[in-house]
Structure formats: structure tokens, C-alpha cells
Amino acid sequence: MNYDGLIVGAATFLIIGLFHPLVIKAERVRQGRYPKNPKLKIAA
């Protein structure tokens, strides 16, 4: 039996899972919802 597809699928799932938090944080920073430096947060 050939396990290449299973290995590629598992590796893809792992890579997406590892980098997902970074993508979410980058989106929040870009939209202005998340301060880049919390100590410099200005009250709105």
C-alpha cells in the first residue's frame, strides 16, 4: 500500500495548524484590532 498521500495530507494539516495562530494575529494587527505594543495602547 502506498502511504504518500497520507503523509502529504498529515504534513499539510500540521503546517496549517502550526501557522494558523500567526495568520490570525497578523489579520488582527492589520485591521487595527490588536495593538502591536500593548504598553503603548491609547484609550479610545
N, CA and C atoms as a LAMMPS dump frame, in Angstrom:
ITEM: TIMESTEP
0
ITEM: NUMBER OF ATOMS
132
ITEM: BOX BOUNDS ff ff ff
-5.0000000000000000e+02 5.0000000000000000e+02
-5.0000000000000000e+02 5.0000000000000000e+02
-5.0000000000000000e+02 5.0000000000000000e+02
ITEM: ATOMS id mol type element x y z
1 1 1 N 0.84 -1.181 0
2 1 2 C 0 0 0
3 1 3 C 0.884 1.242 0
4 2 1 N 0.44 2.249 -0.742
5 2 2 C 1.212 3.478 -0.878
6 2 3 C 0.7 4.522 0.123
7 3 1 N 1.585 5.003 0.99
8 3 2 C 1.212 5.943 2.043
9 3 3 C 1.607 7.386 1.723
10 4 1 N 2.021 7.655 0.49
11 4 2 C 2.463 9.015 0.146
12 4 3 C 1.362 10.046 0.363
13 5 1 N 0.16 9.748 -0.065
14 5 2 C -0.944 10.695 0.088
15 5 3 C -1.269 10.967 1.548
16 6 1 N -1.218 9.93 2.359
17 6 2 C -1.485 10.091 3.787
18 6 3 C -0.415 10.951 4.446
19 7 1 N 0.829 10.741 4.079
20 7 2 C 1.933 11.524 4.65
21 7 3 C 1.833 12.986 4.227
22 8 1 N 1.547 13.228 2.953
23 8 2 C 1.41 14.609 2.467
24 8 3 C 0.229 15.293 3.143
25 9 1 N -0.883 14.596 3.279
26 9 2 C -2.051 15.167 3.942
27 9 3 C -1.783 15.506 5.398
28 10 1 N -1.119 14.605 6.111
29 10 2 C -0.804 14.844 7.52
30 10 3 C 0.171 16.018 7.673
31 11 1 N 1.161 16.092 6.785
32 11 2 C 2.133 17.19 6.844
33 11 3 C 1.447 18.525 6.556
34 12 1 N 0.553 18.542 5.581
35 12 2 C -0.182 19.763 5.255
36 12 3 C -1.043 20.205 6.431
37 13 1 N -1.754 19.268 7.035
38 13 2 C -2.599 19.569 8.19
39 13 3 C -1.752 20.137 9.334
40 14 1 N -0.589 19.56 9.579
41 14 2 C 0.297 20.016 10.648
42 14 3 C 0.822 21.425 10.373
43 15 1 N 1.236 21.697 9.145
44 15 2 C 1.763 23.014 8.789
45 15 3 C 0.676 24.078 8.935
46 16 1 N -0.515 23.786 8.427
47 16 2 C -1.618 24.743 8.55
48 16 3 C -1.942 24.985 10.024
49 17 1 N -1.975 23.93 10.815
50 17 2 C -2.268 24.067 12.238
51 17 3 C -1.235 24.876 12.985
52 18 1 N 0.028 24.732 12.617
53 18 2 C 1.091 25.464 13.301
54 18 3 C 1.082 26.955 12.971
55 19 1 N 0.779 27.295 11.721
56 19 2 C 0.851 28.694 11.307
57 19 3 C -0.472 29.439 11.418
58 20 1 N -1.552 28.762 11.747
59 20 2 C -2.851 29.422 11.848
60 20 3 C -2.879 30.537 12.894
61 21 1 N -2.332 30.35 14.103
62 21 2 C -2.338 31.452 15.081
63 21 3 C -1.586 32.69 14.586
64 22 1 N -0.513 32.495 13.825
65 22 2 C 0.231 33.64 13.295
66 22 3 C -0.601 34.402 12.272
67 23 1 N -1.338 33.692 11.459
68 23 2 C -2.183 34.329 10.453
69 23 3 C -3.293 35.132 11.124
70 24 1 N -3.916 34.574 12.146
71 24 2 C -4.99 35.269 12.853
72 24 3 C -4.455 36.536 13.516
73 25 1 N -3.3 36.449 14.161
74 25 2 C -2.725 37.626 14.813
75 25 3 C -2.364 38.69 13.786
76 26 1 N -1.803 38.289 12.651
77 26 2 C -1.449 39.246 11.605
78 26 3 C -2.692 39.95 11.062
79 27 1 N -3.784 39.225 10.907
80 27 2 C -5.016 39.845 10.433
81 27 3 C -5.541 40.855 11.442
82 28 1 N -5.479 40.535 12.715
83 28 2 C -5.955 41.458 13.742
84 28 3 C -5.089 42.71 13.795
85 29 1 N -3.78 42.548 13.685
86 29 2 C -2.873 43.7 13.7
87 29 3 C -3.15 44.582 12.496
88 30 1 N -3.353 43.971 11.348
89 30 2 C -3.583 44.736 10.121
90 30 3 C -4.898 45.501 10.177
91 31 1 N -5.903 44.943 10.823
92 31 2 C -7.202 45.605 10.913
93 31 3 C -7.265 46.6 12.063
94 32 1 N -6.226 46.675 12.865
95 32 2 C -6.191 47.635 13.959
96 32 3 C -6.907 47.172 15.205
97 33 1 N -7.257 45.899 15.299
98 33 2 C -7.957 45.394 16.481
99 33 3 C -7.003 44.98 17.593
100 34 1 N -5.761 44.812 17.273
101 34 2 C -4.8 44.262 18.219
102 34 3 C -3.595 45.188 18.264
103 35 1 N -3.26 45.758 19.41
104 35 2 C -2.127 46.681 19.448
105 35 3 C -0.8 45.96 19.2
106 36 1 N 0.06 46.584 18.42
107 36 2 C 1.375 45.993 18.16
108 36 3 C 2.203 45.963 19.44
109 37 1 N 2.084 47.028 20.223
110 37 2 C 2.779 47.096 21.502
111 37 3 C 1.733 47.442 22.562
112 38 1 N 1.304 46.463 23.359
113 38 2 C 0.226 46.71 24.328
114 38 3 C 0.53 47.828 25.319
115 39 1 N 1.801 48.089 25.616
116 39 2 C 2.152 49.135 26.569
117 39 3 C 1.85 50.531 26.017
118 40 1 N 1.801 50.639 24.692
119 40 2 C 1.551 51.938 24.062
120 40 3 C 0.096 52.1 23.637
121 41 1 N -0.779 51.259 24.15
122 41 2 C -2.187 51.301 23.764
123 41 3 C -2.823 52.612 24.219
124 42 1 N -3.505 53.261 23.312
125 42 2 C -4.157 54.537 23.607
126 42 3 C -5.644 54.28 23.784
127 43 1 N -6.202 54.753 24.87
128 43 2 C -7.619 54.529 25.145
129 43 3 C -8.462 55.312 24.132
130 44 1 N -9.449 54.644 23.579
131 44 2 C -10.305 55.286 22.566
132 44 3 C -11.516 55.927 23.198
